């Protein structure tokens, strides 16, 4: 029996044929029964997606700008499970006369948004940060938005600490900023889905 982790490529019929690669550190025999075990476990664990034939179609997201680069400068207040961050987003308008930018931002407390040190007018609504630019920007002209913020993320970034049941667990932080679920918006302002690597 093998004891090394094995990766399986598995297709879930309700995930529109998307492949899900899974690595498990289990002892899996060579009889082929391991793949069945993995499929059964994943079938029970994966959240059920909506039926594409019965769900209301979502409107396509419009894009007024292209996010060319995101630089994050983040500090952590571990005892309070808080992050204090500065996100610098280099964006380029996709059409002339860009005057407002809407970013995905869920439960982020926005301290200030600037362009070249000049503060901008902002408003938040639901999971959005709306930024009124200092002037109209022409198509293709890159600009740097600097967003200073703080948050206690509930999704996307996790503080894993020792607790009563796991007193010897090492304190750690980890991010699960998947692009499909839009979890990045819970720990930095962006345009989800955001391909962060």
WOSUL-V737513 format. One record per residue. D_FIRST is the distance of its C-alpha to the first C-alpha in Angstrom with 2 decimals. Layout:
BEGIN
D_FIRST + D_FIRST
END
This chain:
BEGIN
0.00 + 3.81 + 6.57 + 9.48 + 11.87 + 12.21 + 15.68 + 16.83 + 20.44 + 21.72 + 25.29 + 27.09 + 30.19 + 32.28 + 31.81 + 33.94 + 31.12 + 30.07 + 26.54 + 24.50 + 21.83 + 19.28 + 16.81 + 14.48 + 12.73 + 10.15 + 6.49 + 6.32 + 4.85 + 6.98 + 9.49 + 11.64 + 11.84 + 10.82 + 14.15 + 16.02 + 14.84 + 15.98 + 19.17 + 19.94 + 19.58 + 21.68 + 24.17 + 24.79 + 25.01 + 26.94 + 30.70 + 32.51 + 34.75 + 38.18 + 38.91 + 40.59 + 42.95 + 44.36 + 44.44 + 47.57 + 47.37 + 47.35 + 50.01 + 49.00 + 49.26 + 52.23 + 52.02 + 55.16 + 53.52 + 50.58 + 48.54 + 48.27 + 46.82 + 45.91 + 46.09 + 45.01 + 46.39 + 44.82 + 45.28 + 43.54 + 45.13 + 41.94 + 43.60 + 45.14 + 42.15 + 44.55 + 44.61 + 47.84 + 47.73 + 49.72 + 48.56 + 50.46 + 50.14 + 51.69 + 52.69 + 54.82 + 56.92 + 56.27 + 59.87 + 63.18 + 64.53 + 61.35 + 62.70 + 59.89 + 56.13 + 53.75 + 50.42 + 47.53 + 47.71 + 46.40 + 47.68 + 48.61 + 51.86 + 53.75 + 56.03 + 57.65 + 57.17 + 59.12 + 59.94 + 61.30 + 61.99 + 63.94 + 62.74 + 62.17 + 62.71 + 59.52 + 58.71 + 55.53 + 54.90 + 51.76 + 48.89 + 51.25 + 53.18 + 56.35 + 58.04 + 61.61 + 62.07 + 65.18 + 66.44 + 65.49 + 63.12 + 63.29 + 60.48 + 58.16 + 59.61 + 56.72 + 57.22 + 55.30 + 54.94 + 54.17 + 52.88 + 52.88 + 51.10 + 49.14 + 46.66 + 44.33 + 41.62 + 40.00 + 37.72 + 36.48 + 36.54 + 35.08 + 35.89 + 32.94 + 34.41 + 33.77 + 34.81 + 35.28 + 31.70 + 30.26 + 32.90 + 30.85 + 29.69 + 31.17 + 33.93 + 33.01 + 34.21 + 32.30 + 33.55 + 32.28 + 35.14 + 33.76 + 36.34 + 35.88 + 36.53 + 39.36 + 38.09 + 39.64 + 43.07 + 42.25 + 42.17 + 44.37 + 47.02 + 46.07 + 46.17 + 42.93 + 40.87 + 40.81 + 38.46 + 37.65 + 35.23
END
